[in-house]
């Protein structure tokens, strides 16, 4: 097609849905060890885990990763990867892929889009995604948290075994454990991530600082990752602790937060901040850059197919 540009026609909702899930899986493959290190640092300090882990102390993101490799093997950095990929295909497809559609629903096609509508869209798709994908998140966190020294002290032998064991021992509700704090966390993350990315990208393009290309996507994604880490870390730590806890250890997520505050102080809510930032920053860069390229690639393929028909 003469003069065709992939930006001439906006991507469809289906393209965004599939592209978001695929891009998120790519980002998870690249950054999963950082996520595992973040989880280990966040749950450090819980007495039961400390006993199981033979009082291992994790210091810093790279120190945590080195300790895990030394004591559990390199594969431990990817504990829960299968559940993580399952999570992204169901989770990111909804929260990211449907964001623009929900935003348009709230604005009814009006332009410009207000901050309020962007925030509402982020909260809506974030809550929808958590409700759908919560069991995969629970299993992912459980795998990342479990410590195995010479093959001992494994809670679960595989992803399917984990789903079955949790449902058998804790009931079906066990697979949705921590749904409320996760909805709160992911609504915050979704708003900070998508709205910040939206605003930074619009400012860079609108002020002609950059064009809508890879450097623009990289800069917008990095800024979104930093802002997201700051606002989401406290809820993320509580979510991780609560989802990984034994039945009856905490009465609620609020009780978990209260115990953390009284026993470990306010700094406990920012445990694992550096790996969280490294992970979220790099995850956002890989995901958004991949997402933007996939959208363009799929639209080129679609228009090329239509032109031949």
RASUL-V94681 format. One record per pair of residues at least 12 apart in sequence whose ideal C-beta (glycine too) atoms are under 8 Angstrom apart, sorted by the first residue. I is the first residue (numbers start at 1). J is the second residue. D is the distance in Angstrom with one decimal. If there is no record, write none. Layout:
I:J:D + I:J:D
//
This chain:
1:303:6.7 + 1:304:7.6 + 1:307:5.1 + 4:303:6.5 + 6:296:4.3 + 6:297:7.8 + 6:299:5.1 + 6:300:4.9 + 6:303:7.7 + 7:212:6.9 + 7:296:7.4 + 9:299:6.2 + 9:303:6.5 + 11:295:4.5 + 11:296:7.9 + 11:298:6.9 + 11:299:5.2 + 13:97:7.4 + 13:98:7.1 + 13:100:7.7 + 13:101:5.0 + 15:295:5.9 + 15:298:4.8 + 15:299:6.4 + 15:302:7.5 + 16:96:7.7 + 16:97:4.5 + 16:98:7.5 + 16:100:6.3 + 16:101:7.6 + 16:295:6.6 + 17:93:5.0 + 17:94:7.8 + 17:97:3.6 + 17:98:6.6 + 18:93:7.1 + 18:97:7.3 + 18:298:7.5 + 19:97:6.9 + 19:291:5.5 + 19:294:4.0 + 19:295:5.1 + 19:298:6.4 + 20:92:5.0 + 20:93:5.3 + 20:95:7.9 + 20:96:3.9 + 20:97:3.6 + 20:291:5.9 + 21:88:6.3 + 21:89:4.5 + 21:90:7.6 + 21:92:5.4 + 21:93:3.7 + 21:97:6.7 + 22:290:7.5 + 22:294:6.1 + 23:92:7.4 + 23:286:7.7 + 23:287:5.0 + 23:288:7.5 + 23:290:3.9 + 23:291:3.9 + 23:294:5.8 + 24:88:3.9 + 24:89:7.6 + 24:91:7.4 + 24:92:3.3 + 24:93:7.7 + 24:96:7.0 + 24:287:5.5 + 25:85:5.2 + 25:88:4.9 + 25:89:6.3 + 25:92:7.9 + 26:286:6.2 + 26:287:7.3 + 26:290:5.0 + 27:88:7.8 + 27:282:7.9 + 27:283:4.7 + 27:284:7.8 + 27:286:4.1 + 27:287:3.8 + 27:290:6.8 + 28:81:7.5 + 28:84:5.2 + 28:85:6.2 + 28:88:5.3 + 28:283:7.4 + 29:81:7.8 + 29:85:7.8 + 30:282:6.9 + 30:283:7.7 + 30:286:5.1 + 31:279:5.1 + 31:282:5.0 + 31:283:4.6 + 31:286:6.8 + 32:77:7.1 + 32:78:5.7 + 32:81:5.7 + 32:84:6.2 + 33:65:5.9 + 33:77:3.9 + 33:78:6.9 + 34:61:6.6 + 34:275:5.2 + 34:278:5.2 + 34:279:3.8 + 34:282:6.9 + 35:84:7.5 + 35:144:7.0 + 35:275:7.7 + 35:279:5.1 + 35:283:7.9 + 36:65:7.9 + 36:68:7.4 + 36:76:7.5 + 36:77:5.4 + 36:78:7.3 + 36:79:6.2 + 36:80:7.3 + 36:144:4.6 + 37:58:7.5 + 37:61:4.9 + 37:62:8.0 + 37:64:4.2 + 37:65:5.1 + 37:68:7.4 + 37:77:7.7 + 37:272:7.5 + 37:275:4.6 + 38:61:7.4 + 38:272:4.3 + 38:275:4.0 + 38:276:5.1 + 38:279:5.7 + 39:141:6.2 + 39:144:4.2 + 39:145:5.7 + 39:240:5.7 + 39:244:7.8 + 39:272:7.4 + 40:58:5.4 + 40:64:5.4 + 40:68:7.0 + 40:144:7.2 + 40:145:7.0 + 40:272:7.9 + 41:58:5.5 + 41:61:7.4 + 41:64:5.9 + 41:271:5.4 + 41:272:3.6 + 41:275:6.2 + 42:236:7.3 + 42:237:4.8 + 42:240:4.5 + 42:241:6.7 + 42:271:5.1 + 42:272:4.4 + 43:145:5.5 + 43:240:6.2 + 43:241:5.9 + 43:244:5.6 + 44:57:7.3 + 44:58:5.6 + 44:271:6.8 + 45:263:7.8 + 45:264:5.6 + 45:268:6.9 + 45:271:7.5 + 46:241:6.8 + 46:245:7.7 + 48:246:6.6 + 48:249:7.4 + 49:145:7.1 + 49:147:7.4 + 49:244:7.7 + 52:147:5.8 + 52:153:5.5 + 53:147:4.4 + 54:149:7.0 + 56:71:6.8 + 56:147:7.3 + 60:274:6.8 + 61:272:7.8 + 61:274:5.3 + 61:275:3.8 + 61:278:6.0 + 64:275:7.2 + 65:77:6.2 + 71:149:5.7 + 72:147:6.9 + 72:148:5.4 + 72:149:6.3 + 76:148:6.8 + 79:143:4.4 + 79:144:5.3 + 79:146:6.8 + 80:139:6.8 + 80:140:4.2 + 80:141:7.2 + 80:142:7.3 + 80:143:3.1 + 80:144:4.7 + 82:159:4.6 + 83:136:5.1 + 83:137:7.9 + 83:139:4.1 + 83:140:4.1 + 83:143:6.3 + 83:159:5.3 + 83:162:7.3 + 84:136:7.7 + 84:140:4.8 + 86:133:8.0 + 86:136:4.6 + 86:159:7.7 + 87:133:5.2 + 87:136:3.8 + 87:137:5.5 + 87:140:5.8 + 90:129:7.5 + 90:132:5.5 + 90:133:4.3 + 90:136:6.5 + 91:129:4.7 + 91:130:7.5 + 91:132:7.2 + 91:133:3.9 + 91:136:7.2 + 91:137:7.4 + 92:129:7.5 + 92:287:7.5 + 94:125:5.9 + 94:128:5.4 + 94:129:4.0 + 94:132:6.2 + 94:133:7.6 + 95:125:4.5 + 95:126:5.2 + 95:128:7.3 + 95:129:3.8 + 95:186:6.9 + 95:190:5.2 + 95:194:7.9 + 96:125:7.5 + 96:194:6.8 + 96:287:7.9 + 96:291:7.1 + 98:125:5.1 + 98:128:7.4 + 99:121:5.7 + 99:122:6.8 + 99:125:5.2 + 99:190:7.6 + 99:194:5.3 + 102:121:4.4 + 102:124:5.3 + 102:125:5.5 + 103:117:6.1 + 103:118:6.3 + 103:121:3.9 + 105:121:7.8 + 106:120:5.3 + 106:121:5.8 + 115:195:7.2 + 118:191:7.7 + 118:194:7.5 + 118:195:4.6 + 118:198:6.2 + 118:199:7.9 + 119:191:5.2 + 119:195:6.2 + 121:194:7.8 + 122:187:6.9 + 122:190:4.2 + 122:191:3.7 + 122:193:7.8 + 122:194:5.1 + 122:195:5.6 + 123:187:4.4 + 123:190:6.9 + 123:191:6.1 + 125:190:6.2 + 126:183:7.1 + 126:186:4.3 + 126:187:4.2 + 126:188:7.9 + 126:189:6.8 + 126:190:3.4 + 126:191:7.2 + 127:183:5.0 + 127:186:7.5 + 127:187:5.8 + 129:186:6.6 + 129:190:7.7 + 130:179:6.5 + 130:182:5.0 + 130:183:4.8 + 130:186:5.0 + 131:179:7.1 + 131:183:7.3 + 134:175:6.9 + 134:176:4.9 + 134:178:7.6 + 134:179:5.1 + 134:182:6.2 + 135:163:6.7 + 135:175:3.9 + 135:176:6.7 + 137:182:6.4 + 137:243:7.1 + 138:166:6.8 + 138:174:7.5 + 138:175:5.7 + 138:176:7.5 + 138:177:5.7 + 138:178:7.0 + 138:243:5.4 + 139:156:7.8 + 139:159:6.3 + 139:162:4.6 + 139:163:6.1 + 139:166:7.2 + 139:175:7.9 + 141:240:5.9 + 141:243:4.8 + 141:244:5.5 + 142:155:6.4 + 142:156:6.5 + 142:162:6.2 + 142:166:7.5 + 142:243:7.5 + 142:244:6.2 + 143:156:6.6 + 143:159:7.7 + 143:162:6.7 + 145:240:7.7 + 145:244:4.5 + 163:175:6.9 + 169:247:7.4 + 170:247:5.6 + 174:247:7.5 + 177:242:7.2 + 177:243:5.7 + 178:239:5.6 + 178:242:4.7 + 178:243:4.1 + 178:253:6.4 + 180:253:6.2 + 181:235:6.3 + 181:238:5.6 + 181:239:4.6 + 181:242:6.0 + 181:253:4.0 + 182:239:5.3 + 182:243:7.4 + 184:235:5.6 + 185:232:6.1 + 185:235:4.0 + 185:236:5.5 + 185:238:8.0 + 185:239:4.9 + 188:231:5.7 + 188:232:5.1 + 188:235:6.1 + 189:228:5.6 + 189:232:4.7 + 189:236:7.9 + 192:224:7.1 + 192:227:5.2 + 192:228:4.1 + 192:231:5.1 + 192:232:6.4 + 193:224:5.1 + 193:225:7.5 + 193:227:8.0 + 193:228:4.7 + 193:284:6.6 + 194:224:7.6 + 196:220:8.0 + 196:223:6.3 + 196:224:4.2 + 196:227:4.7 + 196:228:7.0 + 197:220:5.0 + 197:221:6.2 + 197:223:7.6 + 197:224:4.1 + 197:284:7.4 + 197:288:6.2 + 200:219:6.9 + 200:220:4.2 + 200:223:4.9 + 200:224:6.7 + 201:216:6.2 + 201:217:7.3 + 201:220:4.2 + 204:216:5.2 + 204:219:6.5 + 204:220:6.7 + 214:289:6.3 + 214:292:7.8 + 214:293:7.8 + 217:288:5.5 + 217:289:5.0 + 217:292:4.9 + 218:285:5.8 + 218:289:6.1 + 220:288:6.9 + 221:284:4.2 + 221:285:4.5 + 221:287:7.3 + 221:288:3.9 + 221:289:6.5 + 222:281:5.8 + 222:284:6.9 + 222:285:5.7 + 224:284:5.2 + 224:288:7.5 + 225:277:7.1 + 225:280:4.4 + 225:281:3.6 + 225:282:7.5 + 225:283:6.9 + 225:284:3.8 + 225:285:7.0 + 226:277:6.6 + 226:280:8.0 + 226:281:6.2 + 228:280:5.5 + 228:284:7.3 + 229:273:6.9 + 229:276:5.1 + 229:277:4.3 + 229:280:4.9 + 229:281:7.2 + 232:276:8.0 + 232:280:8.0 + 233:269:6.7 + 233:270:5.2 + 233:272:7.7 + 233:273:5.6 + 233:276:5.6 + 234:269:3.8 + 234:270:7.0 + 236:276:6.7 + 237:260:7.4 + 237:268:6.8 + 237:269:5.4 + 237:270:7.4 + 237:271:5.7 + 237:272:6.9 + 238:253:5.8 + 238:256:5.7 + 238:257:4.8 + 238:260:6.9 + 238:269:7.4 + 239:253:7.3 + 241:256:5.4 + 241:260:6.8 + 242:256:4.6 + 257:269:7.8
//
